[in-house]
Every structure is written in structure tokens, then in C-alpha cells.
Amino acid sequence: MKKAIRILGLFLLTFFVVTTIASCSDDDDPANNDFFAGTYRGSVSYNDGQTNNSTNDGSVFVTKIASGTKYNFSFSNGIPDLNGVEFNQQGDNTLVMVGSTATSYIRIDNNDLKILYIKDGKTWTANCTR
């Protein structure tokens, strides 16, 4: 009986190890992740008419929220966050903000983050890489 339990245990352990290894993907597209998060570093700035905050050594932490199409952007250097920005997938692994125009857009992929976001007289910019 002990031998049967030991064999069953080894079989289950082997099954779980093989399943775990097989479920990993090297070509994971960030646009398809349920919760995509990452830090992008580079130049960031913010201007609200009274405050002008700019640095070439800033960062933006990007988080995909549970809705599946919206993202939050947390800036360094005391720059206010952008929350709940909605995106559409464009191409294989690029996301573009819904309602993007030539003067207001956010574009994100696995390696680059580009932001020119204008709302209520406030302007956020970022040109960052990961």
C-alpha cells in the first residue's frame, strides 16, 4: 500500500511539473496579459499652467487594470498619475489610446512608451523605454 501511494505521489508530482513547464510561453504578448505592469524609464514632464515639472531621468509605472482595456500610469518626480485610460490593440503587440489624435495620444508596446496627453489644460509627456 505504501508503495502504491508513493508511486501515485510521484506520478502527480511529475504531472504538475510537466504541466507548469508546458504552460510557460516565451512569446507572451503584453497586450494579451490580464494584468500588464512594467516600469519605463526616460524623459517625463507635466505642465498645468502653474507647475512645470520635467526630467530626463524619470519613470512611468504602467498597470493594466481588471477591465482588460484600461491602464493606469504612475509617474515619478511628483507628476500626477493618469488613471483609467482606455486602449485598443493595434498590430501584434502595440496598444494605442482610444480617441488618439495628432496632439493627444498614448502608445505603448513591450519596449517603448510615448505619451502626449492633454486634458483640462494639463499636459503629460513621456518618451521612455524599458
A tleap script that builds the chain and sets N, CA, C and O, in Angstrom:
source leaprc.protein.ff14SB
mol = sequence {
  NMET LYS LYS ALA ILE ARG ILE LEU GLY LEU
  PHE LEU LEU THR PHE PHE VAL VAL THR THR
  ILE ALA SER CYS SER ASP ASP ASP ASP PRO
  ALA ASN ASN ASP PHE PHE ALA GLY THR TYR
  ARG GLY SER VAL SER TYR ASN ASP GLY GLN
  THR ASN ASN SER THR ASN ASP GLY SER VAL
  PHE VAL THR LYS ILE ALA SER GLY THR LYS
  TYR ASN PHE SER PHE SER ASN GLY ILE PRO
  ASP LEU ASN GLY VAL GLU PHE ASN GLN GLN
  GLY ASP ASN THR LEU VAL MET VAL GLY SER
  THR ALA THR SER TYR ILE ARG ILE ASP ASN
  ASN ASP LEU LYS ILE LEU TYR ILE LYS ASP
  GLY LYS THR TRP THR ALA ASN CYS THR CARG
}
set mol.1.N position { 0.822 -1.195 0.000 }
set mol.1.CA position { 0.000 0.000 0.000 }
set mol.1.C position { 0.866 1.260 0.000 }
set mol.1.O position { 0.578 2.210 -0.728 }
set mol.2.N position { 1.934 1.272 0.818 }
set mol.2.CA position { 2.819 2.429 0.855 }
set mol.2.C position { 3.485 2.652 -0.500 }
set mol.2.O position { 3.678 3.786 -0.937 }
set mol.3.N position { 3.830 1.552 -1.149 }
set mol.3.CA position { 4.484 1.652 -2.453 }
set mol.3.C position { 3.523 2.247 -3.485 }
set mol.3.O position { 3.944 3.045 -4.323 }
set mol.4.N position { 2.255 1.878 -3.439 }
set mol.4.CA position { 1.253 2.401 -4.371 }
set mol.4.C position { 1.043 3.903 -4.145 }
set mol.4.O position { 0.918 4.664 -5.105 }
set mol.5.N position { 1.006 4.326 -2.883 }
set mol.5.CA position { 0.837 5.755 -2.569 }
set mol.5.C position { 2.067 6.539 -3.027 }
set mol.5.O position { 1.939 7.645 -3.551 }
set mol.6.N position { 3.246 5.973 -2.833 }
set mol.6.CA position { 4.481 6.632 -3.249 }
set mol.6.C position { 4.514 6.790 -4.776 }
set mol.6.O position { 4.896 7.848 -5.277 }
set mol.7.N position { 4.122 5.762 -5.509 }
set mol.7.CA position { 4.102 5.817 -6.976 }
set mol.7.C position { 3.066 6.837 -7.443 }
set mol.7.O position { 3.333 7.614 -8.360 }
set mol.8.N position { 1.886 6.842 -6.819 }
set mol.8.CA position { 0.853 7.813 -7.165 }
set mol.8.C position { 1.337 9.236 -6.890 }
set mol.8.O position { 1.104 10.131 -7.702 }
set mol.9.N position { 1.997 9.454 -5.778 }
set mol.9.CA position { 2.547 10.766 -5.439 }
set mol.9.C position { 3.577 11.227 -6.451 }
set mol.9.O position { 3.550 12.380 -6.881 }
set mol.10.N position { 4.494 10.332 -6.842 }
set mol.10.CA position { 5.492 10.672 -7.858 }
set mol.10.C position { 4.833 10.998 -9.196 }
set mol.10.O position { 5.246 11.926 -9.892 }
set mol.11.N position { 3.808 10.229 -9.549 }
set mol.11.CA position { 3.087 10.487 -10.793 }
set mol.11.C position { 2.442 11.872 -10.769 }
set mol.11.O position { 2.557 12.623 -11.737 }
set mol.12.N position { 1.764 12.216 -9.667 }
set mol.12.CA position { 1.124 13.530 -9.552 }
set mol.12.C position { 2.149 14.659 -9.578 }
set mol.12.O position { 1.926 15.684 -10.222 }
set mol.13.N position { 3.258 14.481 -8.890 }
set mol.13.CA position { 4.318 15.489 -8.885 }
set mol.13.C position { 4.851 15.700 -10.292 }
set mol.13.O position { 5.012 16.838 -10.732 }
set mol.14.N position { 5.124 14.619 -10.997 }
set mol.14.CA position { 5.625 14.705 -12.366 }
set mol.14.C position { 4.599 15.389 -13.262 }
set mol.14.O position { 4.961 16.222 -14.094 }
set mol.15.N position { 3.338 15.052 -13.105 }
set mol.15.CA position { 2.270 15.660 -13.901 }
set mol.15.C position { 2.223 17.170 -13.702 }
set mol.15.O position { 2.140 17.918 -14.676 }
set mol.16.N position { 2.277 17.632 -12.444 }
set mol.16.CA position { 2.221 19.066 -12.161 }
set mol.16.C position { 3.460 19.800 -12.670 }
set mol.16.O position { 3.347 20.922 -13.164 }
set mol.17.N position { 4.620 19.197 -12.559 }
set mol.17.CA position { 5.853 19.825 -13.054 }
set mol.17.C position { 5.792 19.970 -14.572 }
set mol.17.O position { 6.107 21.036 -15.101 }
set mol.18.N position { 5.393 18.922 -15.274 }
set mol.18.CA position { 5.296 18.976 -16.734 }
set mol.18.C position { 4.245 19.986 -17.171 }
set mol.18.O position { 4.472 20.731 -18.124 }
set mol.19.N position { 3.110 20.027 -16.500 }
set mol.19.CA position { 2.055 20.982 -16.829 }
set mol.19.C position { 2.530 22.412 -16.615 }
set mol.19.O position { 2.257 23.279 -17.445 }
set mol.20.N position { 3.228 22.672 -15.531 }
set mol.20.CA position { 3.727 24.012 -15.248 }
set mol.20.C position { 4.738 24.454 -16.285 }
set mol.20.O position { 4.661 25.587 -16.762 }
set mol.21.N position { 5.665 23.619 -16.645 }
set mol.21.CA position { 6.687 23.968 -17.640 }
set mol.21.C position { 6.049 24.171 -19.002 }
set mol.21.O position { 6.419 25.106 -19.713 }
set mol.22.N position { 5.112 23.334 -19.384 }
set mol.22.CA position { 4.471 23.428 -20.697 }
set mol.22.C position { 3.596 24.666 -20.818 }
set mol.22.O position { 3.383 25.152 -21.928 }
set mol.23.N position { 3.085 25.189 -19.713 }
set mol.23.CA position { 2.201 26.346 -19.779 }
set mol.23.C position { 2.943 27.664 -19.885 }
set mol.23.O position { 2.312 28.692 -20.131 }
set mol.24.N position { 4.249 27.677 -19.711 }
set mol.24.CA position { 5.036 28.897 -19.853 }
set mol.24.C position { 5.184 29.230 -21.327 }
set mol.24.O position { 5.300 28.341 -22.170 }
set mol.25.N position { 5.178 30.540 -21.631 }
set mol.25.CA position { 5.274 30.963 -23.023 }
set mol.25.C position { 6.381 31.989 -23.182 }
set mol.25.O position { 6.449 32.960 -22.428 }
set mol.26.N position { 7.253 31.772 -24.169 }
set mol.26.CA position { 8.322 32.727 -24.443 }
set mol.26.C position { 7.833 33.896 -25.276 }
set mol.26.O position { 8.418 34.978 -25.222 }
set mol.27.N position { 6.776 33.700 -26.044 }
set mol.27.CA position { 6.287 34.750 -26.926 }
set mol.27.C position { 5.029 35.396 -26.359 }
set mol.27.O position { 4.064 35.625 -27.089 }
set mol.28.N position { 5.034 35.684 -25.085 }
set mol.28.CA position { 3.906 36.275 -24.385 }
set mol.28.C position { 3.727 37.715 -24.841 }
set mol.28.O position { 4.634 38.532 -24.680 }
set mol.29.N position { 2.585 38.028 -25.399 }
set mol.29.CA position { 2.282 39.372 -25.882 }
set mol.29.C position { 1.726 40.202 -24.733 }
set mol.29.O position { 0.699 39.831 -24.165 }
set mol.30.N position { 2.372 41.325 -24.367 }
set mol.30.CA position { 1.894 42.119 -23.244 }
set mol.30.C position { 0.483 42.647 -23.437 }
set mol.30.O position { -0.216 42.917 -22.460 }
set mol.31.N position { 0.057 42.796 -24.686 }
set mol.31.CA position { -1.288 43.289 -24.936 }
set mol.31.C position { -2.344 42.279 -24.525 }
set mol.31.O position { -3.500 42.654 -24.332 }
set mol.32.N position { -1.982 41.003 -24.384 }
set mol.32.CA position { -2.935 39.969 -24.029 }
set mol.32.C position { -2.936 39.632 -22.544 }
set mol.32.O position { -3.799 38.872 -22.104 }
set mol.33.N position { -2.016 40.157 -21.760 }
set mol.33.CA position { -1.951 39.846 -20.338 }
set mol.33.C position { -3.130 40.455 -19.595 }
set mol.33.O position { -3.583 41.553 -19.918 }
set mol.34.N position { -3.629 39.717 -18.579 }
set mol.34.CA position { -4.715 40.244 -17.774 }
set mol.34.C position { -4.256 41.429 -16.936 }
set mol.34.O position { -4.991 42.408 -16.801 }
set mol.35.N position { -3.064 41.361 -16.376 }
set mol.35.CA position { -2.511 42.450 -15.576 }
set mol.35.C position { -1.102 42.730 -16.076 }
set mol.35.O position { -0.150 42.063 -15.671 }
set mol.36.N position { -0.969 43.702 -16.943 }
set mol.36.CA position { 0.315 44.044 -17.510 }
set mol.36.C position { 0.893 45.202 -16.710 }
set mol.36.O position { 0.272 46.258 -16.586 }
set mol.37.N position { 2.071 44.997 -16.177 }
set mol.37.CA position { 2.715 46.055 -15.400 }
set mol.37.C position { 4.169 46.134 -15.808 }
set mol.37.O position { 4.789 45.123 -16.136 }
set mol.38.N position { 4.709 47.334 -15.787 }
set mol.38.CA position { 6.107 47.482 -16.101 }
set mol.38.C position { 6.565 48.910 -15.888 }
set mol.38.O position { 5.768 49.848 -15.920 }
set mol.39.N position { 7.852 49.059 -15.672 }
set mol.39.CA position { 8.430 50.379 -15.476 }
set mol.39.C position { 9.182 50.784 -16.731 }
set mol.39.O position { 10.044 50.055 -17.221 }
set mol.40.N position { 8.846 51.942 -17.233 }
set mol.40.CA position { 9.500 52.532 -18.392 }
set mol.40.C position { 10.291 53.742 -17.905 }
set mol.40.O position { 9.787 54.537 -17.112 }
set mol.41.N position { 11.526 53.881 -18.377 }
set mol.41.CA position { 12.400 54.971 -17.907 }
set mol.41.C position { 12.797 55.869 -19.066 }
set mol.41.O position { 13.027 55.410 -20.184 }
set mol.42.N position { 12.871 57.166 -18.768 }
set mol.42.CA position { 13.266 58.131 -19.788 }
set mol.42.C position { 12.808 59.523 -19.394 }
set mol.42.O position { 12.744 59.851 -18.209 }
set mol.43.N position { 12.490 60.339 -20.385 }
set mol.43.CA position { 12.073 61.712 -20.106 }
set mol.43.C position { 10.570 61.766 -19.847 }
set mol.43.O position { 9.778 61.177 -20.583 }
set mol.44.N position { 10.191 62.485 -18.785 }
set mol.44.CA position { 8.787 62.699 -18.433 }
set mol.44.C position { 8.601 64.166 -18.091 }
set mol.44.O position { 9.527 64.825 -17.617 }
set mol.45.N position { 7.396 64.675 -18.334 }
set mol.45.CA position { 7.116 66.064 -17.971 }
set mol.45.C position { 5.636 66.254 -17.705 }
set mol.45.O position { 4.797 65.451 -18.112 }
set mol.46.N position { 5.342 67.351 -17.002 }
set mol.46.CA position { 3.966 67.711 -16.669 }
set mol.46.C position { 3.891 69.232 -16.592 }
set mol.46.O position { 4.780 69.883 -16.044 }
set mol.47.N position { 2.815 69.788 -17.150 }
set mol.47.CA position { 2.609 71.229 -17.114 }
set mol.47.C position { 1.125 71.489 -16.938 }
set mol.47.O position { 0.309 70.998 -17.718 }
set mol.48.N position { 0.767 72.268 -15.902 }
set mol.48.CA position { -0.638 72.615 -15.693 }
set mol.48.C position { -0.879 74.116 -15.774 }
set mol.48.O position { -1.922 74.600 -15.333 }
set mol.49.N position { 0.072 74.856 -16.330 }
set mol.49.CA position { -0.051 76.308 -16.428 }
set mol.49.C position { 0.653 77.025 -15.295 }
set mol.49.O position { 1.175 78.123 -15.489 }
set mol.50.N position { 0.677 76.423 -14.107 }
set mol.50.CA position { 1.370 76.993 -12.963 }
set mol.50.C position { 2.622 76.199 -12.627 }
set mol.50.O position { 3.634 76.759 -12.205 }
set mol.51.N position { 2.541 74.893 -12.819 }
set mol.51.CA position { 3.641 73.995 -12.494 }
set mol.51.C position { 4.216 73.425 -13.775 }
set mol.51.O position { 3.482 72.975 -14.655 }
set mol.52.N position { 5.552 73.449 -13.873 }
set mol.52.CA position { 6.231 72.823 -14.997 }
set mol.52.C position { 7.282 71.882 -14.409 }
set mol.52.O position { 8.301 72.334 -13.888 }
set mol.53.N position { 7.036 70.591 -14.491 }
set mol.53.CA position { 7.904 69.581 -13.914 }
set mol.53.C position { 8.436 68.716 -15.050 }
set mol.53.O position { 7.661 68.057 -15.743 }
set mol.54.N position { 9.748 68.714 -15.244 }
set mol.54.CA position { 10.339 67.980 -16.357 }
set mol.54.C position { 11.669 67.366 -15.936 }
set mol.54.O position { 12.444 67.985 -15.206 }
set mol.55.N position { 11.930 66.128 -16.408 }
set mol.55.CA position { 13.201 65.469 -16.139 }
set mol.55.C position { 13.505 64.467 -17.245 }
set mol.55.O position { 12.598 63.882 -17.837 }
set mol.56.N position { 14.779 64.280 -17.512 }
set mol.56.CA position { 15.212 63.262 -18.468 }
set mol.56.C position { 15.484 61.925 -17.785 }
set mol.56.O position { 15.755 60.925 -18.450 }
set mol.57.N position { 15.411 61.912 -16.454 }
set mol.57.CA position { 15.706 60.708 -15.682 }
set mol.57.C position { 14.489 60.300 -14.855 }
set mol.57.O position { 14.600 60.073 -13.651 }
set mol.58.N position { 13.331 60.207 -15.503 }
set mol.58.CA position { 12.107 59.855 -14.804 }
set mol.58.C position { 11.663 58.452 -15.141 }
set mol.58.O position { 12.351 57.713 -15.845 }
set mol.59.N position { 10.490 58.096 -14.622 }
set mol.59.CA position { 9.944 56.778 -14.913 }
set mol.59.C position { 8.423 56.825 -14.871 }
set mol.59.O position { 7.818 57.705 -14.258 }
set mol.60.N position { 7.829 55.843 -15.547 }
set mol.60.CA position { 6.379 55.669 -15.544 }
set mol.60.C position { 6.112 54.197 -15.288 }
set mol.60.O position { 6.615 53.333 -16.007 }
set mol.61.N position { 5.317 53.909 -14.257 }
set mol.61.CA position { 4.929 52.536 -13.957 }
set mol.61.C position { 3.543 52.311 -14.549 }
set mol.61.O position { 2.590 52.997 -14.181 }
set mol.62.N position { 3.427 51.349 -15.467 }
set mol.62.CA position { 2.189 51.080 -16.191 }
set mol.62.C position { 1.531 49.842 -15.604 }
set mol.62.O position { 2.182 48.817 -15.402 }
set mol.63.N position { 0.232 49.945 -15.330 }
set mol.63.CA position { -0.531 48.838 -14.788 }
set mol.63.C position { -1.806 48.651 -15.594 }
set mol.63.O position { -2.560 49.602 -15.799 }
set mol.64.N position { -2.048 47.433 -16.051 }
set mol.64.CA position { -3.305 47.103 -16.715 }
set mol.64.C position { -4.305 46.734 -15.633 }
set mol.64.O position { -4.030 45.881 -14.789 }
set mol.65.N position { -5.463 47.375 -15.657 }
set mol.65.CA position { -6.443 47.114 -14.606 }
set mol.65.C position { -7.449 46.063 -15.060 }
set mol.65.O position { -7.475 45.682 -16.230 }
set mol.66.N position { -8.264 45.603 -14.140 }
set mol.66.CA position { -9.126 44.443 -14.334 }
set mol.66.C position { -10.120 44.581 -15.479 }
set mol.66.O position { -10.616 43.568 -15.971 }
set mol.67.N position { -10.428 45.788 -15.918 }
set mol.67.CA position { -11.388 45.949 -17.010 }
set mol.67.C position { -10.893 45.298 -18.291 }
set mol.67.O position { -11.693 44.942 -19.156 }
set mol.68.N position { -9.571 45.138 -18.420 }
set mol.68.CA position { -8.991 44.499 -19.590 }
set mol.68.C position { -8.612 45.444 -20.697 }
set mol.68.O position { -7.795 45.089 -21.547 }
set mol.69.N position { -9.181 46.651 -20.720 }
set mol.69.CA position { -8.849 47.615 -21.770 }
set mol.69.C position { -8.336 48.933 -21.216 }
set mol.69.O position { -7.997 49.831 -21.987 }
set mol.70.N position { -8.271 49.068 -19.912 }
set mol.70.CA position { -7.845 50.334 -19.305 }
set mol.70.C position { -6.534 50.166 -18.549 }
set mol.70.O position { -6.240 49.103 -18.002 }
set mol.71.N position { -5.750 51.252 -18.535 }
set mol.71.CA position { -4.445 51.253 -17.906 }
set mol.71.C position { -4.313 52.447 -16.968 }
set mol.71.O position { -4.968 53.473 -17.151 }
set mol.72.N position { -3.455 52.296 -15.962 }
set mol.72.CA position { -3.060 53.378 -15.065 }
set mol.72.C position { -1.588 53.675 -15.301 }
set mol.72.O position { -0.799 52.768 -15.568 }
set mol.73.N position { -1.219 54.955 -15.202 }
set mol.73.CA position { 0.152 55.399 -15.398 }
set mol.73.C position { 0.586 56.188 -14.175 }
set mol.73.O position { 0.033 57.251 -13.888 }
set mol.74.N position { 1.582 55.668 -13.447 }
set mol.74.CA position { 2.108 56.333 -12.257 }
set mol.74.C position { 3.463 56.919 -12.594 }
set mol.74.O position { 4.408 56.189 -12.890 }
set mol.75.N position { 3.556 58.243 -12.549 }
set mol.75.CA position { 4.766 58.966 -12.914 }
set mol.75.C position { 5.660 59.202 -11.696 }
set mol.75.O position { 5.182 59.269 -10.564 }
set mol.76.N position { 6.943 59.324 -11.944 }
set mol.76.CA position { 7.892 59.703 -10.900 }
set mol.76.C position { 7.922 61.229 -10.782 }
set mol.76.O position { 7.200 61.929 -11.492 }
set mol.77.N position { 8.756 61.729 -9.887 }
set mol.77.CA position { 9.042 63.151 -9.740 }
set mol.77.C position { 7.821 63.999 -9.396 }
set mol.77.O position { 7.757 65.166 -9.784 }
set mol.78.N position { 6.858 63.441 -8.680 }
set mol.78.CA position { 5.704 64.209 -8.225 }
set mol.78.C position { 4.714 64.563 -9.310 }
set mol.78.O position { 3.848 65.411 -9.097 }
set mol.79.N position { 4.817 63.939 -10.462 }
set mol.79.CA position { 3.872 64.195 -11.555 }
set mol.79.C position { 2.589 63.422 -11.258 }
set mol.79.O position { 2.648 62.242 -10.914 }
set mol.80.N position { 1.426 64.074 -11.387 }
set mol.80.CA position { 0.162 63.381 -11.106 }
set mol.80.C position { -0.039 62.163 -12.019 }
set mol.80.O position { 0.408 62.148 -13.166 }
set mol.81.N position { -0.714 61.157 -11.487 }
set mol.81.CA position { -0.966 59.924 -12.237 }
set mol.81.C position { -2.081 60.123 -13.262 }
set mol.81.O position { -2.925 61.008 -13.122 }
set mol.82.N position { -2.063 59.287 -14.284 }
set mol.82.CA position { -3.170 59.171 -15.234 }
set mol.82.C position { -3.813 57.816 -14.973 }
set mol.82.O position { -3.132 56.792 -15.014 }
set mol.83.N position { -5.105 57.798 -14.707 }
set mol.83.CA position { -5.785 56.552 -14.356 }
set mol.83.C position { -6.974 56.280 -15.265 }
set mol.83.O position { -7.685 57.199 -15.671 }
set mol.84.N position { -7.177 55.015 -15.575 }
set mol.84.CA position { -8.349 54.593 -16.329 }
set mol.84.C position { -8.351 54.992 -17.789 }
set mol.84.O position { -9.412 55.244 -18.359 }
set mol.85.N position { -7.174 55.054 -18.407 }
set mol.85.CA position { -7.086 55.412 -19.822 }
set mol.85.C position { -7.379 54.160 -20.650 }
set mol.85.O position { -6.764 53.114 -20.445 }
set mol.86.N position { -8.323 54.277 -21.585 }
set mol.86.CA position { -8.746 53.113 -22.375 }
set mol.86.C position { -7.907 52.969 -23.641 }
set mol.86.O position { -7.527 53.955 -24.271 }
set mol.87.N position { -7.624 51.691 -24.003 }
set mol.87.CA position { -6.759 51.381 -25.136 }
set mol.87.C position { -7.400 50.369 -26.073 }
set mol.87.O position { -8.264 49.585 -25.681 }
set mol.88.N position { -6.945 50.411 -27.336 }
set mol.88.CA position { -7.239 49.386 -28.336 }
set mol.88.C position { -5.928 48.782 -28.782 }
set mol.88.O position { -4.900 49.459 -28.825 }
set mol.89.N position { -5.969 47.496 -29.115 }
set mol.89.CA position { -4.767 46.839 -29.634 }
set mol.89.C position { -4.605 47.202 -31.100 }
set mol.89.O position { -5.570 47.205 -31.864 }
set mol.90.N position { -3.354 47.513 -31.487 }
set mol.90.CA position { -3.037 47.842 -32.870 }
set mol.90.C position { -1.841 46.999 -33.283 }
set mol.90.O position { -0.757 47.151 -32.720 }
set mol.91.N position { -2.017 46.127 -34.240 }
set mol.91.CA position { -0.937 45.229 -34.619 }
set mol.91.C position { -0.799 44.100 -33.614 }
set mol.91.O position { -1.726 43.799 -32.862 }
set mol.92.N position { 0.380 43.479 -33.615 }
set mol.92.CA position { 0.597 42.311 -32.764 }
set mol.92.C position { 0.775 42.646 -31.291 }
set mol.92.O position { 0.177 41.986 -30.441 }
set mol.93.N position { 1.576 43.646 -30.967 }
set mol.93.CA position { 1.820 43.934 -29.547 }
set mol.93.C position { 1.963 45.424 -29.278 }
set mol.93.O position { 2.866 45.845 -28.555 }
set mol.94.N position { 1.079 46.215 -29.854 }
set mol.94.CA position { 1.065 47.654 -29.628 }
set mol.94.C position { -0.327 48.074 -29.194 }
set mol.94.O position { -1.326 47.629 -29.760 }
set mol.95.N position { -0.388 48.936 -28.182 }
set mol.95.CA position { -1.652 49.486 -27.713 }
set mol.95.C position { -1.665 50.984 -27.970 }
set mol.95.O position { -0.671 51.674 -27.742 }
set mol.96.N position { -2.804 51.480 -28.446 }
set mol.96.CA position { -2.970 52.900 -28.725 }
set mol.96.C position { -4.211 53.375 -27.981 }
set mol.96.O position { -5.242 52.703 -27.969 }
set mol.97.N position { -4.093 54.541 -27.363 }
set mol.97.CA position { -5.181 55.116 -26.587 }
set mol.97.C position { -6.416 55.322 -27.462 }
set mol.97.O position { -6.310 55.779 -28.600 }
set mol.98.N position { -7.592 54.980 -26.920 }
set mol.98.CA position { -8.848 55.245 -27.611 }
set mol.98.C position { -9.018 56.753 -27.713 }
set mol.98.O position { -8.855 57.462 -26.720 }
set mol.99.N position { -9.342 57.248 -28.895 }
set mol.99.CA position { -9.512 58.684 -29.107 }
set mol.99.C position { -8.216 59.418 -29.370 }
set mol.99.O position { -8.162 60.639 -29.225 }
set mol.100.N position { -7.168 58.704 -29.754 }
set mol.100.CA position { -5.886 59.344 -30.047 }
set mol.100.C position { -6.022 60.305 -31.223 }
set mol.100.O position { -6.745 60.043 -32.185 }
set mol.101.N position { -5.317 61.411 -31.122 }
set mol.101.CA position { -5.237 62.383 -32.211 }
set mol.101.C position { -3.772 62.741 -32.391 }
set mol.101.O position { -2.906 62.223 -31.687 }
set mol.102.N position { -3.504 63.621 -33.328 }
set mol.102.CA position { -2.118 64.038 -33.556 }
set mol.102.C position { -1.564 64.818 -32.371 }
set mol.102.O position { -0.349 64.860 -32.177 }
set mol.103.N position { -2.432 65.435 -31.578 }
set mol.103.CA position { -1.966 66.251 -30.453 }
set mol.103.C position { -2.227 65.625 -29.092 }
set mol.103.O position { -1.875 66.217 -28.072 }
set mol.104.N position { -2.831 64.448 -29.047 }
set mol.104.CA position { -3.074 63.782 -27.775 }
set mol.104.C position { -3.098 62.272 -27.998 }
set mol.104.O position { -4.023 61.740 -28.612 }
set mol.105.N position { -2.074 61.592 -27.495 }
set mol.105.CA position { -2.003 60.150 -27.693 }
set mol.105.C position { -1.150 59.496 -26.614 }
set mol.105.O position { -0.300 60.131 -25.989 }
set mol.106.N position { -1.404 58.216 -26.419 }
set mol.106.CA position { -0.537 57.364 -25.609 }
set mol.106.C position { -0.357 56.088 -26.413 }
set mol.106.O position { -1.332 55.470 -26.842 }
set mol.107.N position { 0.878 55.704 -26.611 }
set mol.107.CA position { 1.201 54.493 -27.368 }
set mol.107.C position { 2.169 53.677 -26.521 }
set mol.107.O position { 3.170 54.195 -26.027 }
set mol.108.N position { 1.857 52.395 -26.360 }
set mol.108.CA position { 2.675 51.548 -25.506 }
set mol.108.C position { 2.879 50.204 -26.188 }
set mol.108.O position { 1.958 49.638 -26.776 }
set mol.109.N position { 4.099 49.710 -26.096 }
set mol.109.CA position { 4.367 48.333 -26.502 }
set mol.109.C position { 5.341 47.742 -25.501 }
set mol.109.O position { 5.570 48.325 -24.441 }
set mol.110.N position { 5.906 46.614 -25.816 }
set mol.110.CA position { 6.764 45.916 -24.868 }
set mol.110.C position { 8.023 46.700 -24.523 }
set mol.110.O position { 8.579 46.520 -23.440 }
set mol.111.N position { 8.485 47.567 -25.422 }
set mol.111.CA position { 9.748 48.265 -25.201 }
set mol.111.C position { 9.643 49.774 -25.071 }
set mol.111.O position { 10.524 50.394 -24.477 }
set mol.112.N position { 8.597 50.382 -25.608 }
set mol.112.CA position { 8.508 51.843 -25.661 }
set mol.112.C position { 7.193 52.355 -25.112 }
set mol.112.O position { 6.156 51.701 -25.217 }
set mol.113.N position { 7.258 53.545 -24.522 }
set mol.113.CA position { 6.076 54.255 -24.053 }
set mol.113.C position { 6.188 55.694 -24.535 }
set mol.113.O position { 7.161 56.382 -24.227 }
set mol.114.N position { 5.201 56.145 -25.285 }
set mol.114.CA position { 5.159 57.518 -25.795 }
set mol.114.C position { 3.846 58.133 -25.326 }
set mol.114.O position { 2.770 57.587 -25.569 }
set mol.115.N position { 3.948 59.273 -24.650 }
set mol.115.CA position { 2.754 59.948 -24.142 }
set mol.115.C position { 2.803 61.422 -24.515 }
set mol.115.O position { 3.809 62.096 -24.294 }
set mol.116.N position { 1.715 61.911 -25.079 }
set mol.116.CA position { 1.402 63.332 -25.187 }
set mol.116.C position { -0.078 63.402 -24.869 }
set mol.116.O position { -0.913 63.196 -25.749 }
set mol.117.N position { -0.411 63.692 -23.620 }
set mol.117.CA position { -1.782 63.631 -23.139 }
set mol.117.C position { -2.174 64.999 -22.613 }
set mol.117.O position { -1.548 65.517 -21.688 }
set mol.118.N position { -3.210 65.586 -23.202 }
set mol.118.CA position { -3.678 66.914 -22.816 }
set mol.118.C position { -5.116 66.796 -22.345 }
set mol.118.O position { -5.979 66.298 -23.068 }
set mol.119.N position { -5.369 67.263 -21.113 }
set mol.119.CA position { -6.723 67.219 -20.565 }
set mol.119.C position { -6.896 68.363 -19.575 }
set mol.119.O position { -6.075 68.546 -18.676 }
set mol.120.N position { -7.962 69.128 -19.745 }
set mol.120.CA position { -8.309 70.232 -18.836 }
set mol.120.C position { -7.160 71.218 -18.652 }
set mol.120.O position { -6.921 71.686 -17.539 }
set mol.121.N position { -6.444 71.539 -19.731 }
set mol.121.CA position { -5.341 72.489 -19.661 }
set mol.121.C position { -4.070 71.932 -19.047 }
set mol.121.O position { -3.124 72.682 -18.803 }
set mol.122.N position { -4.029 70.629 -18.791 }
set mol.122.CA position { -2.852 69.976 -18.216 }
set mol.122.C position { -2.223 69.093 -19.288 }
set mol.122.O position { -2.927 68.485 -20.095 }
set mol.123.N position { -0.885 69.028 -19.290 }
set mol.123.CA position { -0.176 68.258 -20.308 }
set mol.123.C position { 0.818 67.308 -19.655 }
set mol.123.O position { 1.668 67.724 -18.867 }
set mol.124.N position { 0.702 66.022 -19.994 }
set mol.124.CA position { 1.651 64.996 -19.580 }
set mol.124.C position { 2.426 64.543 -20.824 }
set mol.124.O position { 1.839 64.364 -21.891 }
set mol.125.N position { 3.733 64.362 -20.687 }
set mol.125.CA position { 4.508 63.793 -21.782 }
set mol.125.C position { 5.453 62.739 -21.216 }
set mol.125.O position { 5.869 62.800 -20.059 }
set mol.126.N position { 5.776 61.776 -22.067 }
set mol.126.CA position { 6.766 60.763 -21.699 }
set mol.126.C position { 7.354 60.182 -22.980 }
set mol.126.O position { 6.644 59.945 -23.957 }
set mol.127.N position { 8.649 59.960 -22.953 }
set mol.127.CA position { 9.350 59.276 -24.025 }
set mol.127.C position { 10.287 58.311 -23.309 }
set mol.127.O position { 11.415 58.665 -22.966 }
set mol.128.N position { 9.808 57.091 -23.086 }
set mol.128.CA position { 10.503 56.150 -22.212 }
set mol.128.C position { 10.694 54.792 -22.892 }
set mol.128.O position { 9.976 54.431 -23.824 }
set mol.129.N position { 11.680 54.062 -22.394 }
set mol.129.CA position { 11.927 52.692 -22.863 }
set mol.129.C position { 12.020 51.778 -21.661 }
set mol.129.O position { 12.153 52.233 -20.525 }
set mol.130.N position { 11.948 50.489 -21.923 }
set mol.130.CA position { 12.020 49.508 -20.857 }
set mol.130.C position { 13.249 48.658 -21.021 }
set mol.130.O position { 13.492 47.762 -20.213 }
savepdb mol mol.pdb
quit
